[in-house]
Amino acid sequence: MGRADYKAVKQILLGLLVLFAACKKDKPTELPKPPASDSTDKVYIVSEGSLGNGNSALDMYDLKTGTAYRDVYKSANNAELGDVLQSIQVIGDRMFLAVNNSDKIVVLDKNDHKQVGIINIPKPRYILPVSADKAYVSTLYSNKMYIINPNTMQTIGSVALPAQNPEGMLLYNGKAYVAAWDTASDKVFVLNTATDQLDKEIAVAGRAPHSVVLDKNNKIWVLSGNVYKGKDAALTQVDPATAQVTRSFNFPAKADPIKPVFNREQDMLYFIEVDYNGGTEYNGIYRMQIDADKLPEQPFIKAQQFQYFWALGIQPDNNRIFVGDPKGFTQKGIVYIYDTDGNRKGEFETSVGPGQFYFHQN
């Protein structure tokens, strides 16, 4: 079972819990269309939709005015985006949207959100810009990473990895660090971006690494685990200069951490822990200093009963914390905004399944 199948089961379970806890129908809400300009100070929200329903959407929130714009792709193109919008990446004056279950990357003009092209790739997950004319695309259900030219919007090659399900990627010092979400693997794969060849493998704590992020000291942090398949989660710090593990942490057996992000200073690591059964143990937003000697035991922001979080982002200019609640993927989602002390400062409604944030600021 891959991550998409795994998530489908979780969506059904949480959907039932949410419906029992709060039976409420969405009322249609007409939101204003965003202005057609390349203004900054906005955040895009990747709303995945519910698997198989083709109801994913690209939402937007104006950080200056506090105005939410839902489904800006449909507003600009008078069409549905596709099934499961997984991630977004901006390269130059274009936005690249990985629509996972529709087997495509949709390319938009970032000023008016109009579609300018489609790149057909099976089960795309994330997009890593490598140079002006090259980007890597990770994929589900295979060991392949694809190479695209963002300018021509064409696939120009592929890279075969020793493990399945390439997932999170990081570019550092001319090398691409790739986590393959494969329960048989405990490796992060390092690619030479000049040759697109495998340079080395780094063994990390735990199995099924899926996320890679960089701290202020240029140390790489790798989050691993697949709790559903019995692979306990682990967090590993790696020194890319030596390709050696410098520290590692093992999570409790029930903990399922996902989607790590750093604050602006890159000295505080945030991540989500999820309880898909609606409990409150190991469920919420956690954070830890990069010099901490143990994992945090209590959530910084608690999830309530019958709730879990699915998106996490840190606003670059002020470290405000954006948290997405998918509400079981059965209705419109909510994004909550917190200050650095964990006080809620606002919220806004999204399309179904908010899963990722992309901040567009100077």
N, C-alpha and C positions, 0 to 999 in steps of 0.2 A: 504494500500500500504506500503510495507517494504522499507528499504533503497535501496535494489537492484533495485526494480521497480522504485522508485523515481529517482535513478541515471540514469536509462535507459531513462526516459523522459528528464532529463537534458542533457544527451549526445546527444539526437536527436536535441534538440533546439540549443545547442552550436555548434553542428556539422554543422548545416545549416548556422549559423552565420559565422563560420570559413571558410566554403566553399565560401560564398559570399565575405568575406573580403580578402581572399588570396587563390585563386585556384592554387594549386601546387601539383604535383604528387611526391610521394617518389621515389627516385632512389635506387635500391638495392645496399647496401653497405656491403662489406665483411670486418668484423672486426676480428682482430687476436684473437685466442683462448687464454684464460688466462693461465698462468703457473700453473701447478699442485703442489701447495704447501700451507702450512698453514701460509703464510706470512700475516702480518697485514697491517695496513694503506690502507684500502680499504673500500668502501661503496657499499653495495648492494642496488639496486633499485627495488622495487616491481612495475612492470608494469602490471597493472590490465588487459589490453586488453579491447575490447569493448564487452559488455554483450551479450552473446549468440553466439559469433564468435569463441570461443575457442582459442584466440590468445594472452593469457597472457604470460609473460616472466619474467625471473629473469635476470636482468642486473647487471653489476658490473663496478665500476670506481676505478682505481688505484690512490690513493691520492698522491703518490710519483711521478709517471711518468706522470699523467694526461691522461692516456690511458683509453678509454671506451671499455668495452667488452659487446656486446649485446647478450642477450638470452644464457647465459652460461649453462642453463639447457639443451637446445636443442643441444648445442655444445658437451656436455658431454654424452648425452643419445640418441641422434638421434631420438628424439620424442618430441611431443608437450606437454607442461605442463598441459594445461587444460583451463577451462573457469573461468575467474576472479580470479587472484591471489590477495588475500586480504591482507595478512601480512606474515611476516617472523619472526622466532625466532630461535636463536642458543642456543642449550643445549648440553654441552659437546663438542664432536667432530662431532655433527650432526646439520643439518639445517632442521627446520620444517616449511614447506610452506603450509599455509591455502589456498586452492583453493576452493573458496566459492561456485560457481555455479556448480562445479564438485563433490561436496559433499565428499571431501577427504583432508587429510593432506599428502603431499608428503614429504618423509624424504630423505635427501641427506647426503652424506659424505661431510663435509665442505671443505676438502682439494682438492678434484677433482670434486665435484658437481655431482657425480654419484648417482643415486637413489638406496637406500638401503631398502626402505619399503614404504608402504602406510597404512594409518589409515583411515578407512571409517567413516566419521562423517557428518551428514547432515548440510549443510550451515555453515561451520566453519568460524569464523571471526578473533579472536585473540587468542594467546596462552600465558599463564602465567606460567612460571616455579615456582613451589612451593618448591620442594626438589629434591634430586638426582633421585628419582624414581616416581615423581608425577608432573603433570602439569594440569592446567585447560584450557578448550577450550570454548570460548563464541560462541554463534550460533545465526543465524537469523531465524525468523518465529516461535519461540517456547520460552518457559520459561526455557529451559534446558541448563545447562552447563555440559560439559562432562569432565571426569577425565581420563587422559591417563598416561601410564607408558612410559617415553621416551626411556628407555632401551629395553623393550620388544616390543615397538611400538604397544601396545594393549590398547583398551579402558577398563578401570577397574571399571568404575562407572559413576554416574551422580548426579547432584544437581538440584532440582527443585526450581526455584525462584518464588516469588509472582507476578512478572511482566514479560512481553514478551521481547524478543530481547536483551539478555545480550550482552554487547558490550565491552567498554573499562574496563580494570582491572588493579589493582595496588596491589602489595604485600608490606605490611609494618607491622613490629613487629608481625609476625606470623598470621596476618589477611589478607584476600583478600577483597579488596574493589571493588565492581562490579557495574558499571553503566548499567542500563537496558534502552535501547532506545525505551521506551514505552510511548506514549502520555498520557496514563492514570496514569503514575507514576511520582512522584516527590521524589523518594527515591534512595539512594545508599545503596546497600545491603552488609553487612559485614559478611564474612564467617570465621569460625574457621577452619584453614587449617589442624589442627590435627584431627578433627572429620568430616570435610566436611559438617558441619551443619551451618545453618543460626544463627548468633550470635546476630545481631541487624540490625535495619534499621535507616538510617539518612535522614531526610527530608531536601531537598535543594531548592534553589530558582528555579523557572521555572519547566517545565515538560520535560520529555524525556531526562534525563541525558545520555550522551554518551561517555565522556572522563574523565579520572581521572589521575592527575599528582601530584608529590610531590615536595615541595620547600625546600630550605636550612634549614628552621626552622622546618622541619617535619610537615608542614601544607599541607593538601590535597586540591587541587583545582579541582572543578567539573564544566565541561561545559555542559550546557543543552540546549535543544531547538529542534524544528522541524518546521521551518518556513513554509514549504510546507503544513503542516497540521494545520497551524495557532497557533502554540505554540512558543511564542517569546523566544529568547535565553536569558540565564542568566549564570553568573559566580559566583560560591560559594566557599568560603574558609572555610574549616572544620578543627577543631582541633581533631585529632584522639584520643588524650588522654582523652578527655571528650565527644567525639561524638557530639559536639555542633558546630553550624554555628558561625563563628567569623566575617565574612563579606560577603556581596553579592552585585552583580552589575547586573542591567538589561540593556540589549542591546536595541537599537532602533528597532522598529518593522520590518524594512526591513533587518536588519543585520543578517547574517547567518554565525556565527563563527564555525570553525571546527579545529580539529587536533592540539591541544595545545602542545607545547614542551617548556622545560626550557633550558637555556644556561648552560654552564659547571658549573658556580657558583651557579646555581639554584636560582638566585635572579631576573631574567628577564624572563617573560613569553611571548612567541611568539605564535601567532595563525593566521590562515587564515580566512579572510572574503570573501565570494563568491557572485558574482552577475551572476547568470546563464543566464541572458538575454543579456549579453554583454555590460552592462553599466559600469560606473567607480565609482559609489557611493557604499560605503561599499564593496570594492573589492580590495584585496591586502593582504600584510603581515603587521600585527599589532604587537606591543609589549608594555609591561607595566612592570614597577618595581613592586615587590611584596608588597611594602609599599605605592603604589599609592592610592589616594583616589577617583579616577574615571577612567573609561575606556578611552582608547585612542580614540581621535576623528578623527585623520587622519592616513592613512596608512604609515608605515615606508618604505615599498616598494610598489609602486602603480602597479596595474594591468592596462594594456592598454585596450582601447575599443575592444570588441570582444575577450577578453582574460580573463581567470581566472586561479587560481592556485589550485592544488590538492594535492601536497606533500610538506612537510616542515620538515627540519632536521637541527640540529646544530652539526657541527663537534666538537667532544669532546676536542681535544687538542688545538684548536685555535678559537673556536666560529664562524668559517665561516658558513654562512647561505646557505643551499641548498634548492632550490625552484623548484618544478616540475610543468611544464605547460603541461597539457594533450592534448592541441590543439583540444578540442572537442571530443576526443577519436576517431577521424576519420583518423589519420595519426600518424606517429612517434612523440613522445613527445620530449620535451627539458627540461634539467635541467640547471638552472642558479645558479651561485655561487657568493655570495656577501660577502664583509667584514663586520665588525661590524658597520661601518658607512653607510652601504647601497650602497656601490659602487660595481658595477658588475665587477668581476674578471675573469670570465670564463663561459663557457657553454659547454654542450655536448649533443649529441642525444641519445635518449632511444627508447625502443620499445613503443608500444601503451599504453598510460594511466599511466604515473608514479604517484604512489599514496602513497608510503612510503619509508623511508630510514632506513637502518640498518648499523651503523658504526662499523667496526671491527678493533679496534685499541688497542694497549697495554695501 
